[in-house]
Amino acid sequence: MVTATPDTSEGAASMALPKLQVTDLSIRYGGTAALSDVNLEVREHEIFGIIGPANAGKTSFLKAVNRMDLFNPDMEVGGEVRFNGVDTSRIRNVYGLRRRIGVVFPLPVGLPLSIYDNVALAPRLAGQKDPAELDVIVERCLQRAALWDEVKDRLDSLGSLLSGGQQQRLTIARALSQEPELLMLDEFSIAVDPVTTMRIEDVLKELRQEITIILVTNLVQQARRLADRTAFFLEGRCVEIGATEDLFTGEVRDARTRDYVEGRFG
């Protein structure tokens, strides 16, 4: 077994505080292993990339971090996930945890609500009742998701009527309305055109100043453009972690990493 260790090079922001610490994480579905013995940490205010082919365990990793195992009785999680130093398995208010850890999945899921209400829903559920304050939150989140200018004159329209790329940005705005400390994106560009993808990438670069981001992507060049450090997952294991540019310039510990980023498989 190859043990992946965090990159400690001087240029990799090694002094940043860990936002997420994962120790010996294993995941099984009905007895079938999806992820085994994953050890990594994600630092404050970095974009942490996760690359790897299909069925490598990337999405299962995100589900474990966000405690989605509670929705799936067949999902068994072992090991430890610590968020801000706290073992998430010991957090009783799981919904409160999910407000702090936002997730955006590959295909946008627009709620059957107006654009405005899609973004205002989470603040309302958290107790925000002031219409003026809700207006501020909605505008801020849509601005941060690079969508405000396109929808500001039709906030009462159904979010489900937006284009695919706009719905994905609405999903990001909805996630941001919870004011998460950690934002996890799973293949956000899979149903988005290249121009919109680049717009969202610009948004993520700006958001890095405010929050921590985990970016799961099958597009290795997207990881290269965005991620500070990147982990390579393969067959349910974390093969290697390092400064992203190192993984693309030959500074790798495992030949499988080089083969994957150079397109020899996957």
Contacts in CASP RR format, 6 or more apart in sequence:
PFRMAT RR
TARGET T0000
AUTHOR 0000-0000-0000
METHOD contacts of the structure
MODEL  1
MVTATPDTSEGAASMALPKLQVTDLSIRYGGTAALSDVNLEVREHEIFGI
IGPANAGKTSFLKAVNRMDLFNPDMEVGGEVRFNGVDTSRIRNVYGLRRR
IGVVFPLPVGLPLSIYDNVALAPRLAGQKDPAELDVIVERCLQRAALWDE
VKDRLDSLGSLLSGGQQQRLTIARALSQEPELLMLDEFSIAVDPVTTMRI
EDVLKELRQEITIILVTNLVQQARRLADRTAFFLEGRCVEIGATEDLFTG
EVRDARTRDYVEGRFG
1 37 0 8 1.000
1 237 0 8 1.000
2 237 0 8 1.000
2 239 0 8 1.000
2 240 0 8 1.000
2 253 0 8 1.000
2 254 0 8 1.000
3 39 0 8 1.000
4 38 0 8 1.000
4 39 0 8 1.000
4 40 0 8 1.000
4 231 0 8 1.000
4 238 0 8 1.000
4 239 0 8 1.000
4 240 0 8 1.000
4 241 0 8 1.000
5 39 0 8 1.000
5 241 0 8 1.000
6 40 0 8 1.000
6 41 0 8 1.000
6 229 0 8 1.000
6 241 0 8 1.000
6 242 0 8 1.000
7 14 0 8 1.000
7 229 0 8 1.000
7 241 0 8 1.000
7 242 0 8 1.000
7 243 0 8 1.000
7 246 0 8 1.000
8 14 0 8 1.000
9 243 0 8 1.000
9 246 0 8 1.000
11 243 0 8 1.000
12 228 0 8 1.000
12 229 0 8 1.000
12 242 0 8 1.000
12 243 0 8 1.000
13 43 0 8 1.000
13 46 0 8 1.000
13 228 0 8 1.000
16 43 0 8 1.000
16 44 0 8 1.000
16 45 0 8 1.000
16 46 0 8 1.000
17 43 0 8 1.000
17 44 0 8 1.000
18 41 0 8 1.000
18 42 0 8 1.000
18 43 0 8 1.000
18 44 0 8 1.000
18 85 0 8 1.000
19 42 0 8 1.000
19 43 0 8 1.000
19 44 0 8 1.000
19 83 0 8 1.000
19 84 0 8 1.000
19 181 0 8 1.000
19 182 0 8 1.000
19 212 0 8 1.000
20 41 0 8 1.000
20 42 0 8 1.000
20 65 0 8 1.000
20 81 0 8 1.000
20 82 0 8 1.000
20 83 0 8 1.000
20 182 0 8 1.000
20 212 0 8 1.000
20 214 0 8 1.000
21 41 0 8 1.000
21 80 0 8 1.000
21 81 0 8 1.000
21 82 0 8 1.000
21 85 0 8 1.000
22 38 0 8 1.000
22 39 0 8 1.000
22 40 0 8 1.000
22 41 0 8 1.000
22 61 0 8 1.000
22 65 0 8 1.000
22 80 0 8 1.000
22 81 0 8 1.000
22 82 0 8 1.000
23 39 0 8 1.000
23 79 0 8 1.000
23 80 0 8 1.000
23 81 0 8 1.000
23 82 0 8 1.000
24 37 0 8 1.000
24 38 0 8 1.000
24 39 0 8 1.000
24 78 0 8 1.000
24 79 0 8 1.000
24 80 0 8 1.000
25 35 0 8 1.000
25 37 0 8 1.000
25 38 0 8 1.000
25 39 0 8 1.000
25 61 0 8 1.000
25 64 0 8 1.000
25 77 0 8 1.000
25 78 0 8 1.000
25 79 0 8 1.000
25 80 0 8 1.000
25 81 0 8 1.000
26 33 0 8 1.000
26 35 0 8 1.000
26 36 0 8 1.000
26 37 0 8 1.000
26 38 0 8 1.000
26 77 0 8 1.000
26 78 0 8 1.000
26 79 0 8 1.000
27 33 0 8 1.000
27 34 0 8 1.000
27 35 0 8 1.000
27 57 0 8 1.000
27 60 0 8 1.000
27 61 0 8 1.000
27 63 0 8 1.000
27 64 0 8 1.000
27 69 0 8 1.000
27 75 0 8 1.000
27 76 0 8 1.000
27 77 0 8 1.000
27 78 0 8 1.000
28 34 0 8 1.000
28 75 0 8 1.000
28 76 0 8 1.000
29 72 0 8 1.000
29 74 0 8 1.000
29 75 0 8 1.000
29 76 0 8 1.000
30 74 0 8 1.000
30 76 0 8 1.000
31 76 0 8 1.000
33 236 0 8 1.000
34 57 0 8 1.000
34 60 0 8 1.000
34 236 0 8 1.000
35 57 0 8 1.000
35 60 0 8 1.000
35 61 0 8 1.000
35 64 0 8 1.000
35 236 0 8 1.000
35 237 0 8 1.000
36 236 0 8 1.000
36 237 0 8 1.000
37 237 0 8 1.000
38 61 0 8 1.000
38 237 0 8 1.000
38 238 0 8 1.000
39 238 0 8 1.000
40 231 0 8 1.000
40 238 0 8 1.000
40 241 0 8 1.000
42 48 0 8 1.000
42 182 0 8 1.000
42 212 0 8 1.000
42 214 0 8 1.000
43 212 0 8 1.000
43 228 0 8 1.000
43 229 0 8 1.000
44 212 0 8 1.000
45 208 0 8 1.000
45 209 0 8 1.000
45 210 0 8 1.000
45 211 0 8 1.000
45 212 0 8 1.000
46 208 0 8 1.000
46 212 0 8 1.000
46 213 0 8 1.000
46 228 0 8 1.000
46 229 0 8 1.000
47 204 0 8 1.000
47 205 0 8 1.000
47 208 0 8 1.000
47 213 0 8 1.000
47 214 0 8 1.000
47 215 0 8 1.000
47 226 0 8 1.000
47 227 0 8 1.000
47 228 0 8 1.000
48 212 0 8 1.000
48 213 0 8 1.000
48 214 0 8 1.000
48 215 0 8 1.000
48 227 0 8 1.000
48 228 0 8 1.000
48 229 0 8 1.000
48 230 0 8 1.000
48 231 0 8 1.000
49 214 0 8 1.000
49 215 0 8 1.000
49 216 0 8 1.000
49 217 0 8 1.000
49 223 0 8 1.000
49 226 0 8 1.000
49 227 0 8 1.000
49 229 0 8 1.000
49 230 0 8 1.000
49 231 0 8 1.000
49 244 0 8 1.000
50 58 0 8 1.000
50 61 0 8 1.000
50 214 0 8 1.000
50 215 0 8 1.000
50 216 0 8 1.000
50 217 0 8 1.000
50 230 0 8 1.000
50 231 0 8 1.000
50 233 0 8 1.000
51 58 0 8 1.000
51 216 0 8 1.000
51 217 0 8 1.000
51 218 0 8 1.000
51 220 0 8 1.000
51 223 0 8 1.000
51 230 0 8 1.000
51 231 0 8 1.000
51 232 0 8 1.000
51 233 0 8 1.000
51 260 0 8 1.000
51 261 0 8 1.000
52 58 0 8 1.000
52 218 0 8 1.000
52 232 0 8 1.000
52 233 0 8 1.000
52 234 0 8 1.000
52 260 0 8 1.000
52 266 0 8 1.000
53 218 0 8 1.000
53 234 0 8 1.000
53 260 0 8 1.000
53 265 0 8 1.000
53 266 0 8 1.000
54 218 0 8 1.000
54 266 0 8 1.000
55 235 0 8 1.000
55 236 0 8 1.000
56 233 0 8 1.000
56 234 0 8 1.000
56 235 0 8 1.000
56 236 0 8 1.000
57 233 0 8 1.000
57 236 0 8 1.000
58 186 0 8 1.000
58 216 0 8 1.000
58 233 0 8 1.000
59 186 0 8 1.000
59 216 0 8 1.000
60 75 0 8 1.000
61 216 0 8 1.000
61 233 0 8 1.000
62 68 0 8 1.000
62 103 0 8 1.000
62 184 0 8 1.000
62 186 0 8 1.000
62 214 0 8 1.000
62 216 0 8 1.000
63 69 0 8 1.000
63 72 0 8 1.000
63 75 0 8 1.000
64 77 0 8 1.000
64 81 0 8 1.000
65 81 0 8 1.000
65 83 0 8 1.000
65 88 0 8 1.000
65 101 0 8 1.000
65 182 0 8 1.000
65 184 0 8 1.000
65 214 0 8 1.000
66 97 0 8 1.000
66 98 0 8 1.000
66 101 0 8 1.000
66 102 0 8 1.000
66 103 0 8 1.000
66 184 0 8 1.000
67 88 0 8 1.000
67 91 0 8 1.000
67 94 0 8 1.000
67 97 0 8 1.000
67 98 0 8 1.000
68 75 0 8 1.000
69 75 0 8 1.000
69 76 0 8 1.000
69 77 0 8 1.000
70 94 0 8 1.000
77 89 0 8 1.000
80 87 0 8 1.000
80 89 0 8 1.000
81 87 0 8 1.000
81 88 0 8 1.000
81 89 0 8 1.000
82 88 0 8 1.000
83 91 0 8 1.000
83 97 0 8 1.000
83 100 0 8 1.000
83 101 0 8 1.000
83 182 0 8 1.000
84 181 0 8 1.000
88 97 0 8 1.000
91 97 0 8 1.000
98 178 0 8 1.000
99 122 0 8 1.000
99 126 0 8 1.000
99 178 0 8 1.000
99 179 0 8 1.000
99 180 0 8 1.000
100 178 0 8 1.000
100 180 0 8 1.000
100 181 0 8 1.000
100 182 0 8 1.000
101 180 0 8 1.000
101 181 0 8 1.000
101 182 0 8 1.000
101 183 0 8 1.000
101 184 0 8 1.000
102 175 0 8 1.000
102 178 0 8 1.000
102 180 0 8 1.000
102 182 0 8 1.000
102 183 0 8 1.000
102 184 0 8 1.000
103 175 0 8 1.000
103 183 0 8 1.000
103 184 0 8 1.000
103 185 0 8 1.000
103 186 0 8 1.000
104 168 0 8 1.000
104 171 0 8 1.000
104 172 0 8 1.000
104 175 0 8 1.000
104 183 0 8 1.000
104 184 0 8 1.000
104 185 0 8 1.000
104 186 0 8 1.000
104 188 0 8 1.000
105 171 0 8 1.000
105 186 0 8 1.000
105 187 0 8 1.000
106 186 0 8 1.000
106 187 0 8 1.000
106 188 0 8 1.000
106 190 0 8 1.000
106 191 0 8 1.000
107 190 0 8 1.000
107 191 0 8 1.000
108 164 0 8 1.000
108 165 0 8 1.000
108 167 0 8 1.000
108 168 0 8 1.000
108 170 0 8 1.000
108 171 0 8 1.000
108 191 0 8 1.000
109 171 0 8 1.000
110 118 0 8 1.000
110 159 0 8 1.000
110 160 0 8 1.000
110 167 0 8 1.000
110 170 0 8 1.000
110 171 0 8 1.000
111 117 0 8 1.000
111 118 0 8 1.000
111 121 0 8 1.000
111 159 0 8 1.000
111 174 0 8 1.000
112 158 0 8 1.000
112 160 0 8 1.000
113 121 0 8 1.000
113 158 0 8 1.000
113 159 0 8 1.000
114 155 0 8 1.000
114 156 0 8 1.000
114 157 0 8 1.000
114 158 0 8 1.000
114 159 0 8 1.000
115 142 0 8 1.000
115 151 0 8 1.000
115 154 0 8 1.000
115 155 0 8 1.000
115 156 0 8 1.000
115 157 0 8 1.000
115 158 0 8 1.000
115 159 0 8 1.000
115 162 0 8 1.000
115 170 0 8 1.000
116 138 0 8 1.000
116 155 0 8 1.000
116 156 0 8 1.000
118 159 0 8 1.000
118 170 0 8 1.000
118 173 0 8 1.000
118 174 0 8 1.000
119 137 0 8 1.000
119 138 0 8 1.000
119 141 0 8 1.000
119 142 0 8 1.000
119 170 0 8 1.000
119 173 0 8 1.000
119 174 0 8 1.000
119 177 0 8 1.000
120 134 0 8 1.000
120 137 0 8 1.000
120 138 0 8 1.000
120 177 0 8 1.000
121 174 0 8 1.000
121 177 0 8 1.000
122 174 0 8 1.000
122 177 0 8 1.000
122 178 0 8 1.000
123 133 0 8 1.000
123 134 0 8 1.000
123 137 0 8 1.000
123 177 0 8 1.000
123 178 0 8 1.000
124 134 0 8 1.000
126 178 0 8 1.000
128 134 0 8 1.000
128 137 0 8 1.000
137 177 0 8 1.000
138 155 0 8 1.000
138 177 0 8 1.000
139 148 0 8 1.000
139 152 0 8 1.000
141 173 0 8 1.000
141 174 0 8 1.000
141 176 0 8 1.000
141 177 0 8 1.000
142 148 0 8 1.000
142 151 0 8 1.000
142 152 0 8 1.000
142 170 0 8 1.000
142 173 0 8 1.000
144 173 0 8 1.000
144 176 0 8 1.000
144 203 0 8 1.000
144 206 0 8 1.000
144 207 0 8 1.000
145 169 0 8 1.000
145 170 0 8 1.000
145 172 0 8 1.000
145 173 0 8 1.000
145 176 0 8 1.000
145 200 0 8 1.000
145 203 0 8 1.000
146 169 0 8 1.000
146 199 0 8 1.000
146 200 0 8 1.000
146 202 0 8 1.000
146 203 0 8 1.000
147 166 0 8 1.000
147 169 0 8 1.000
147 170 0 8 1.000
147 173 0 8 1.000
150 166 0 8 1.000
151 157 0 8 1.000
151 162 0 8 1.000
151 166 0 8 1.000
159 167 0 8 1.000
159 170 0 8 1.000
160 167 0 8 1.000
162 170 0 8 1.000
164 191 0 8 1.000
164 192 0 8 1.000
165 191 0 8 1.000
165 192 0 8 1.000
165 193 0 8 1.000
165 196 0 8 1.000
166 196 0 8 1.000
168 188 0 8 1.000
168 189 0 8 1.000
168 191 0 8 1.000
168 192 0 8 1.000
168 196 0 8 1.000
168 200 0 8 1.000
169 196 0 8 1.000
169 199 0 8 1.000
169 200 0 8 1.000
169 203 0 8 1.000
172 185 0 8 1.000
172 188 0 8 1.000
172 200 0 8 1.000
172 203 0 8 1.000
175 183 0 8 1.000
176 183 0 8 1.000
176 207 0 8 1.000
180 211 0 8 1.000
181 211 0 8 1.000
181 212 0 8 1.000
182 211 0 8 1.000
182 212 0 8 1.000
182 213 0 8 1.000
182 214 0 8 1.000
183 207 0 8 1.000
183 211 0 8 1.000
183 212 0 8 1.000
183 213 0 8 1.000
183 214 0 8 1.000
184 213 0 8 1.000
184 214 0 8 1.000
184 216 0 8 1.000
185 204 0 8 1.000
185 213 0 8 1.000
185 214 0 8 1.000
185 215 0 8 1.000
185 216 0 8 1.000
186 216 0 8 1.000
187 216 0 8 1.000
187 217 0 8 1.000
187 218 0 8 1.000
188 200 0 8 1.000
188 215 0 8 1.000
188 217 0 8 1.000
189 196 0 8 1.000
189 197 0 8 1.000
189 200 0 8 1.000
189 217 0 8 1.000
189 219 0 8 1.000
189 222 0 8 1.000
190 218 0 8 1.000
192 200 0 8 1.000
197 222 0 8 1.000
201 222 0 8 1.000
201 225 0 8 1.000
201 226 0 8 1.000
204 213 0 8 1.000
204 215 0 8 1.000
204 226 0 8 1.000
205 226 0 8 1.000
207 213 0 8 1.000
215 222 0 8 1.000
215 223 0 8 1.000
215 226 0 8 1.000
215 227 0 8 1.000
217 223 0 8 1.000
220 248 0 8 1.000
220 260 0 8 1.000
220 261 0 8 1.000
220 263 0 8 1.000
223 230 0 8 1.000
223 244 0 8 1.000
224 244 0 8 1.000
224 245 0 8 1.000
224 248 0 8 1.000
227 244 0 8 1.000
228 243 0 8 1.000
228 244 0 8 1.000
229 241 0 8 1.000
229 242 0 8 1.000
229 243 0 8 1.000
229 244 0 8 1.000
230 241 0 8 1.000
230 242 0 8 1.000
230 244 0 8 1.000
230 247 0 8 1.000
231 238 0 8 1.000
231 240 0 8 1.000
231 241 0 8 1.000
231 242 0 8 1.000
232 238 0 8 1.000
232 239 0 8 1.000
232 240 0 8 1.000
232 241 0 8 1.000
232 247 0 8 1.000
232 254 0 8 1.000
232 256 0 8 1.000
232 257 0 8 1.000
232 260 0 8 1.000
232 261 0 8 1.000
233 239 0 8 1.000
234 256 0 8 1.000
234 260 0 8 1.000
239 254 0 8 1.000
239 256 0 8 1.000
239 257 0 8 1.000
240 247 0 8 1.000
240 252 0 8 1.000
240 253 0 8 1.000
240 254 0 8 1.000
240 257 0 8 1.000
243 251 0 8 1.000
246 252 0 8 1.000
247 257 0 8 1.000
247 261 0 8 1.000
248 261 0 8 1.000
250 258 0 8 1.000
252 258 0 8 1.000
259 265 0 8 1.000
260 266 0 8 1.000
END
